[in-house]
Amino acid sequence: MKLANLADVPTTGRVTLPTEVGAEAEARELLVKLGADAVRNSDGTEVPEEFRDMGLKVYGKRFCNRGDNKWANSHPEELSELYLLSRPVTARSSRVEIQLLAGYFTEQVQVDVQHEPAIWWEVRDRTTGAVVPAANWSVEYESDGETPLTAVDCKVVVDGAEPFHEYTAAYLAYDIWDPVQMYNHLTNGWGDKPHEKTFDNFHPATRAHALAALKQWLEDNPKTTVVRFTTFFYQFSLIFNDQAKEKYVDWFGYAMTVSPAAIEAFEAERGYRLTPEDFVDEGYYHTYFRTPTQRWLEWMDFVQRFTADAAKEFTDTAHSLGREAMMFLGDQWAGTEPYGRYFPRIGLDAVVGSVGNGATMRMIADIPAVKYTEGRLLPYFFPDVFRESGDPAGEAIDSWIQARRAMLRNPVDRIGYGGYPSLAAKFPDFVDVAARVTQEFRTLHHFRTSAPDVLGKVAVINAWGSLRTWMPFMVAHALPYRFTEPYFGVIEALSGLPVEVQWLRFGEPIPDDVSAVIIAGTRGTSFSGGQVWDDPGLVAACREWVDAGGFLLGVGEPSFWLKGGRSFQLADVLGVDQEVGFSLSTDRYPSYARSHWVAEDLPKDWAPYDGAKGVYAIEAGAQVVRENDGYVQLAVNEYGNGRAAYAAGLPYDAVNSRLLHRLLLWGTKADSDRPAYLPDNPLIELAHFGEKNLLAAVNNSREAQTARFRDETGTEQELTLAPWAMDWFEL
């Protein structure tokens, strides 16, 4: 094989860069060095006039629910709302007072006292779970003197309380400072910028005003060619505490989609009324780790349908004036759900979103029903990274290494950056890295004109299915929750492995072309299943599928539900179960297979993450490949005509990604001595494009690496890659 000819690779295009008034020279230098063909503004910046006349695509951000305090102040009853839950208060007598805003940031939220509390609020005895009758509590408050519909000092007084029971109040609150603008304001030190209020487009008058404002903005900005909606109507759940720090953040949350008008419309459509508890959910606010109730799924569906239909009015307005409509998958994206059934209705031309690893790359790249996708690479040109003690170049390399391996499987169409060019220009090492990244991206698109070869199709099964394609376990911006790193690693590894990936809900039929199924997560969550495993039909169907020749990989606490003397309801399939303290008197004599094929090319000192505790091989069950203090970390099992494997956890790194690759090969009975295009060095990955007779090789480390592999003819090959390099070879 020989290196592919790079002479015909374009050196410009497919890149969008931010600009900044007052930093025109720095922006021009970046444009040239990175070969950009589009410019954009960011929150807090504008595109200088000279860049609008350079023949470039010009992106203009457009907020649909903020940036117009004149309207917000004159229509305070149409501000965005949410349900908040007070701190629990323990009664020490028959009278208890609950300070509603204790622990919340009063510059962000204020209590809504316009809508009758006795109708729209709820007080609960959390010790018993009972709702306290409205006749047994009252509201006392003081207004700020400016907005009579909100209260800055508000408390609920409960009479007839049970001493030493805990009480909470769930109440409506207005969002009086957009959380994203507030975050940027606090991060970037915008002390003199006004606080932008958010308004709710569910109200017809507000939506009509926002549409008219959009049309006027388009007419006033004729050189803007792409309208970047940021985003549409509802902020993901982002609530700050009384120290101006994040108190609750859920990038997938619908906590801020509330209004009495929407609740009444939902009731008219569905025939039942949602309660405050349906929204506050015992204080969990329906984090997407909770297995969703049917009522919550129906609320989400209601919001998604309204958002899609209303957002179409905005995209139609942009199209009517000859502009492209692009959606930023972030900020106010609740309800837009790019993998939801209503998303195609919006009629978008493109989606752009932050990309910092493989999972976020695939999350954007795989979005259907748009003409093109764009990834906003990390880091943003913000002072939280671009500072004296920061390492923007290092962060850029690390995030690109992970994103690039996913791009070989399915790339976005464009990439770009956001923030302040004046900051980026102060870090020439970062600029050099960014220039290399953008050219690698163009090279990838030049050669990748067909899909690479794959081993088969893998299904990831959880309570969300395709709605959360590539999204499990992330906070946002490629950040996994620390608690979920052993499970997020599975998703991250899959993003760049040579497999097709499908997302299914528990109970959905497994398609015939799926050869492997993965269930990964902590017990009781939407990702491991929780109560769904109380269904004998589901358990039997899974057993039957593996028995017929399928492969099941369980990570963490899959199928956990205490029943029938088992912790894992699929313990017989996996060959392992989990000790919860009920069978400590039972002796165990596991079978070991320390030299199993799945771990052959892994380092001798390798051990998977010590995730789920107390997992053991059941009698006549799995072969234990790795253990820690007598408990299973990795095990494999034969089940009828199929196979199964169990891992306590697989956080992402090159070794664990290779392990997952080998598990899939073994589980689908493709475990030959040396599979083609599987290098002996886990830090190097290959993508074989058999249709084009091309091979892409990436070095997923910052040091030079060498690897040997066999091609499809069985011929031994060797290659050496420079630090974090990507090379293309003709075969």
Buried (B, 14 or more C-beta within 10 A) or exposed (E): BEEBEEEEBEEBBBBBBBBBEEBBEBBBBBBEBBBBBBBBBBBBBEBBEEBBEEEBBBBBBBBBBBBBEEBBEEBBBBBBBBBBBBBBBEBEEEEBEBBBBEBBBBBBBBBBBBBEBEEBBBBBBBBEEEEBEBEEBEBEBEBEEEBEBBBBBBBBBBEEBBEEBBBBBBBBBBBBBBBBBBBBBEEBEBEEEEBBBBBBBBBEEBBEBBBEBBBEBBEEBEEBBBBBBBBBBBBBBBBBEEEBEBBBBBBBBBBBBBBBBBBEBBEEEBEEEBBBBBBBBBBBBBBBBBBBEEBBBBBBBBBBBBBBEBBBBBBEBBBEEEBBBBBBBBBBBBBBBBBBEBBEBBBBBBBBBBBBBBBBBBBBBBBEEBEBBBBBBBBBBBBEBBEEEBBBBBBBBBBBBBBBBBBBBBBBBBBBBBBBBBBBBBBEEBBEBBBBBBBBBBBBBBBBEEEBBBBBBBBBBBBBBBBBBBBBBBBBBBBBEEEBBBBBBBBBBBBBBBBBBBBBBBBEEBEEEBBBBBBBBBBBBBBBBBEBBEBEEBBEEBBEBBEEBBBBBBBBBBBBBBEEEBBBBBBBBBBBBBBEEEBEEEEBEBEEBEEBBBBEBBEEEBBBBBBBEBBBBBEEBBBBBBBEEEBBBBBBBEBEEBBBBBBBBBBBBBBBBBBBBBBBBBBBEEBEEEBBBBBBBBBBBBBBBBEBEBBBBBBBBEEEBBBEBBBEEEEEBEBEBEEBBBBBBEB
